Amino acid sequence: AVVSTQSTGTLRELYPHLDNQKPVRLLADRSLLGIDLVKKCIQSLIYYNLATVISPIQYSNTYYSTNVIHTIIQDAELQEECKQYVKIHPEPIPEWDCIFNLYVTFQSGIKLKRLLMFEKPFLNNINERKLVEFGLLKGILKRLHKYPVVRNLDHDCDTPPQLKEYIASDVLDGQHSFDDISVKLKCKLNKVKEDLEFCKYVTIIQKLGV
């Protein structure tokens, strides 16, 4: 494959900001590159299996474990990779049984903050964010996403003020998650949740994804 000079230059500018934390739009802002250029660069990295995109890890997110959790029981190499990935300090290395039990906890769906409160993975040298990150990357976990759909409003005067911007932006169609809306409208995720999650004019569709 031939990599253009422009692509090489873009990657050079972008690389210092790839820290597993920033969304694409923030990467564009921090690297002073256009959003379209950053998207093309990341798409190229994904195409060549050099990068993976996952949703932001937040303590208010709900995660579910998948059937992949049963296959990892027989995969000693993946277990070792996981132990190295999720550890907070070099020593002691987390016990695999402890990590596995944490993943099992997600079977019925649980918010990350509740896992932290009740299971306290840090006491076993396990970083809970890294635990979720590894789970998403390997397909062990899926995140529950919420997609809002606006109901038909009879008159414009019936439209609540907080919904008008969302309706004008065509994001209440069941195809845009809260994360997508936050990025598109450049507003905080918490504001999107406050405006839409319990609004009587909006129906929330839930889907599992990364």
Disulfide bonds with the S-S distance in Angstrom:
none
